[in-house]
Amino acid sequence: MANLKSSLLRVSAASKIPRLFSPGRENALTTLLYHRFIVPDEPIEASRTRLKYQLEWIKENYTPIGTDRALSNINTGQLTRTPISVTADDALIDLLDVYDIFQDFEIPLTVFICTGWVDNTEHSHFSSMSRIVDFVRWYNKANKSYDLGKYGSIELNKQSLDRSIDWLIQMHGKEDNQFIETVWDAFRPDLDQSGKRMICNWNELTDLKNSGVLMGSHSVSHNNLAKSSDIRLEFELEEARRLISSKLSECRLFAYPFGTSDVMNQRTSRALKLAGYECGFSTEANF
């Protein structure tokens, strides 16, 4: 992104965690990415204790700094010594079980949100399109045709999902709220959430924001942006930013889904800038 390409921005990928221990980190920003905090089938207190040890080590060896402040310091060339920003992708609900530990250690946290995953039973004209696109993106059932009344019909199968999403986005842009209502009603039997809820809802994210968590975007549906059509790329970036900015706080930061080098290029960087983001995070460092 603008002003960051020439910066000394260092990203510590989970697969390359030795960077956390490497020399020369004094003059570069390290970002540490979490996804899950609670290990399945393990007592919560054991997972919490592990996180305490990790954050204690970070405090002893780094200077924790919020990503917003870090980016501001990068742009002015005034990074503190051994700075580190801690982030978490996806807003998994186990974050609620551990955020007090981040507060105790006074370590700022940034959470990157997929808006189509948040409170995915919610139905409002404000956020329904995000949920609908996410539903189609992850559709993995047998081929099925949905009757959309005066709007025709839409058939979902694994080979046509991307085309179906593009059509839905285009129709949404041309039609009124009745279109969303019709699609929602058609998808409703399959939209209903089943099983254990995995993602924080908007109320929980609001509480985290009010407690000091910085919120960023992780797209609408965790799609490979480099392989997305222009209309899908624009929607994934702009709709996610719109929802997060409206429901939580101004959204300036973006974390690429998957985070690898093949999901980003000059086209996605231009789209990020046009959508109003100031920075895009990946899990691969470029030195």
C-alpha positions in Angstrom: 0.0 0.0 0.0 1.0 3.7 -0.4 3.8 4.8 2.0 4.4 1.2 3.2 6.3 -0.3 0.2 9.6 1.4 1.1 9.1 0.9 4.8 10.8 -1.5 7.0 7.7 -3.5 7.6 8.3 -7.0 8.9 5.5 -9.6 9.1 6.1 -12.8 11.2 4.2 -15.6 9.5 3.3 -18.6 11.7 5.3 -20.8 9.3 8.3 -18.6 9.8 8.0 -17.9 13.5 11.9 -17.8 13.9 11.7 -14.2 12.7 10.5 -13.5 16.2 13.9 -14.5 17.5 16.0 -13.1 14.6 18.5 -10.2 15.0 17.9 -6.9 13.3 14.3 -6.5 14.5 15.1 -3.3 16.4 14.4 -1.1 13.4 11.4 -2.9 11.9 7.8 -3.6 12.8 7.0 -7.2 13.5 3.3 -8.3 13.4 2.2 -11.4 15.1 -1.0 -13.2 13.9 -3.3 -15.3 16.0 -6.3 -17.2 14.8 -7.4 -19.5 17.6 -6.6 -19.1 21.3 -8.4 -22.0 23.0 -7.1 -25.5 22.0 -9.9 -28.0 21.4 -10.3 -30.6 24.1 -8.0 -28.8 26.5 -9.1 -27.0 29.6 -9.6 -23.3 29.0 -7.3 -22.4 31.8 -4.5 -24.4 30.2 -4.9 -22.4 27.0 -5.1 -19.2 29.0 -1.9 -20.0 30.9 -0.1 -20.7 27.6 -1.2 -17.3 26.2 0.0 -15.6 29.4 3.5 -17.1 28.9 3.5 -16.0 25.3 2.5 -12.4 26.1 4.9 -12.2 29.0 7.8 -13.2 26.6 6.6 -10.6 24.1 6.6 -7.8 26.8 10.1 -8.8 27.8 11.6 -8.8 24.3 9.5 -6.4 22.3 7.6 -3.1 22.6 3.9 -3.8 22.0 2.3 -1.1 19.9 -1.2 -0.8 18.3 -1.3 -1.2 14.5 -2.8 2.2 14.0 0.1 3.9 15.9 2.6 1.6 14.3 1.5 2.6 10.8 1.6 6.3 11.7 5.1 5.9 13.1 6.2 4.1 10.0 5.0 6.9 7.8 6.9 9.4 9.9 10.0 7.3 10.3 9.6 7.3 14.1 9.2 3.6 15.1 10.0 2.7 18.7 12.7 0.1 19.4 11.7 -3.5 18.7 8.0 -2.7 18.0 5.5 -5.5 17.6 1.8 -5.4 16.8 -0.5 -8.3 17.7 -3.4 -9.2 15.5 -6.1 -11.9 15.3 -7.9 -13.0 12.1 -11.6 -14.1 11.9 -12.9 -12.9 15.3 -13.4 -16.4 16.6 -15.6 -16.5 19.7 -12.8 -17.8 21.9 -11.3 -14.3 21.8 -13.9 -13.5 24.5 -12.3 -16.0 26.8 -8.8 -14.4 26.6 -9.1 -10.7 25.9 -8.7 -9.9 29.6 -5.2 -11.3 29.4 -4.2 -8.8 26.7 -5.7 -6.1 28.9 -3.7 -7.3 31.9 -0.4 -7.2 29.9 -1.4 -3.9 28.2 -0.8 -5.3 24.8 -3.0 -3.7 22.1 -4.9 -6.1 19.8 -6.2 -5.7 16.3 -9.0 -8.1 15.1 -9.7 -8.6 11.4 -13.3 -9.4 10.6 -15.1 -11.3 7.8 -18.4 -9.5 7.8 -20.3 -12.5 6.2 -19.3 -14.6 9.2 -20.4 -12.3 11.9 -23.7 -13.1 13.6 -24.7 -15.1 10.5 -28.3 -15.5 11.5 -28.9 -11.7 11.3 -31.3 -10.5 8.7 -31.5 -6.8 7.9 -31.2 -4.9 4.7 -28.1 -3.3 6.1 -26.1 -6.5 6.3 -28.0 -9.3 4.6 -26.1 -9.0 1.3 -22.9 -9.7 3.1 -24.4 -12.9 4.6 -25.9 -14.0 1.3 -22.6 -13.7 -0.6 -20.9 -15.6 2.2 -23.5 -18.4 2.0 -23.1 -18.8 -1.7 -19.3 -18.6 -1.5 -19.2 -21.6 0.9 -22.1 -23.6 -0.6 -21.1 -27.3 -0.7 -24.4 -29.1 -1.0 -26.0 -30.8 -4.0 -27.0 -28.7 -7.0 -30.1 -26.7 -6.1 -32.3 -24.2 -7.9 -33.8 -21.4 -5.9 -37.0 -19.6 -7.1 -36.6 -15.8 -6.9 -40.1 -15.0 -8.2 -40.0 -12.0 -10.7 -36.2 -12.0 -10.6 -36.1 -15.5 -12.1 -34.1 -18.2 -10.4 -30.6 -19.0 -9.4 -29.0 -22.4 -9.4 -26.1 -23.1 -7.0 -23.5 -25.7 -7.8 -19.8 -25.9 -7.2 -19.0 -24.9 -10.8 -21.1 -21.7 -10.9 -20.7 -20.2 -7.4 -18.5 -17.3 -8.5 -20.8 -16.4 -11.4 -23.8 -16.6 -9.1 -22.2 -14.2 -6.7 -21.4 -11.7 -9.4 -25.0 -11.9 -10.6 -26.3 -11.3 -7.1 -24.1 -8.3 -6.5 -25.1 -6.8 -9.9 -28.8 -7.3 -9.2 -28.4 -5.9 -5.7 -26.9 -2.8 -7.3 -29.8 -2.4 -9.7 -32.8 -3.4 -7.6 -34.4 -2.2 -4.4 -34.5 -3.9 -1.0 -37.2 -6.2 -2.3 -34.6 -8.2 -4.2 -32.6 -8.8 -1.0 -35.8 -9.8 0.8 -36.7 -12.3 -2.0 -33.2 -13.8 -2.1 -33.1 -14.1 1.7 -36.5 -15.8 1.8 -35.4 -18.3 -0.9 -32.2 -19.1 0.9 -33.7 -19.0 4.4 -34.0 -22.8 4.9 -30.3 -23.2 4.2 -29.1 -20.0 5.7 -30.1 -20.9 9.3 -27.1 -21.5 11.4 -26.5 -25.0 12.7 -24.1 -26.3 15.2 -21.9 -24.4 17.6 -21.5 -20.7 16.9 -17.8 -20.0 16.1 -17.7 -16.2 15.4 -18.3 -13.2 17.6 -21.5 -11.3 16.8 -21.8 -7.6 16.4 -22.7 -6.9 20.0 -19.7 -8.8 21.2 -17.4 -7.0 18.8 -18.8 -3.7 20.0 -17.9 -4.6 23.5 -14.4 -5.6 22.4 -14.1 -2.3 20.5 -15.2 -0.4 23.6 -12.5 -2.2 25.6 -9.8 -1.0 23.2 -9.6 -3.6 20.4 -8.9 -2.1 17.0 -11.1 -3.5 14.2 -10.0 -4.2 10.7 -11.5 -5.9 7.6 -10.8 -9.5 6.5 -13.2 -9.2 3.5 -16.8 -10.3 3.3 -16.4 -14.0 2.6 -12.7 -14.9 2.9 -12.3 -15.2 -0.9 -9.1 -15.2 -2.9 -9.1 -11.5 -4.1 -6.5 -12.0 -6.8 -8.8 -14.5 -8.5 -12.0 -12.5 -8.0 -13.8 -10.6 -10.7 -13.7 -6.9 -10.6 -17.3 -6.7 -9.3 -16.6 -9.2 -6.6 -13.3 -7.6 -5.6 -15.0 -4.2 -5.2 -17.8 -5.7 -3.2 -15.6 -7.8 -0.8 -13.6 -4.7 0.1 -16.2 -1.9 0.1 -19.0 -3.8 1.7 -16.8 -5.1 4.5 -15.4 -1.7 5.2 -18.9 -0.1 5.1 -20.3 -2.6 7.7 -17.4 -2.4 10.1 -17.2 1.4 9.9 -21.0 1.7 10.5 -21.4 -0.9 13.2 -18.0 -0.5 15.0 -15.6 2.3 14.1 -13.7 3.7 11.1 -12.0 0.8 9.2 -8.7 1.7 7.7 -6.8 -1.7 7.9 -7.2 -4.9 5.8 -5.8 -8.4 6.2 -5.7 -10.5 3.1 -7.7 -13.8 3.3 -5.1 -16.6 3.2 -2.4 -14.0 3.3 0.0 -15.7 0.8 1.7 -13.9 -2.1 -0.6 -15.4 -4.7 -3.7 -13.6 -3.3 -2.4 -10.1 -3.8 -1.1 -8.1 -6.8 -1.1 -4.6 -8.1 -4.8 -4.9 -9.0 -5.8 -5.8 -5.5 -3.6 -3.1 -4.1 -5.3 -0.5 -6.3 -8.7 -1.8 -5.2 -7.7 -1.6 -1.5 -6.8 2.1 -2.0 -9.9 2.9 -3.9 -12.0 1.2 -1.2 -10.5 3.5 1.4 -8.0 1.3 3.2 -4.6 2.6 4.2 -2.8 -0.8 4.6 -3.1 -4.4 3.6 -1.5 -7.1 5.8 -0.2 -10.4 4.5 1.4 -13.5 6.2 4.5 -13.3 4.0 7.2 -10.8 4.5 8.9 -9.1 1.6 12.4 -7.7 2.4 
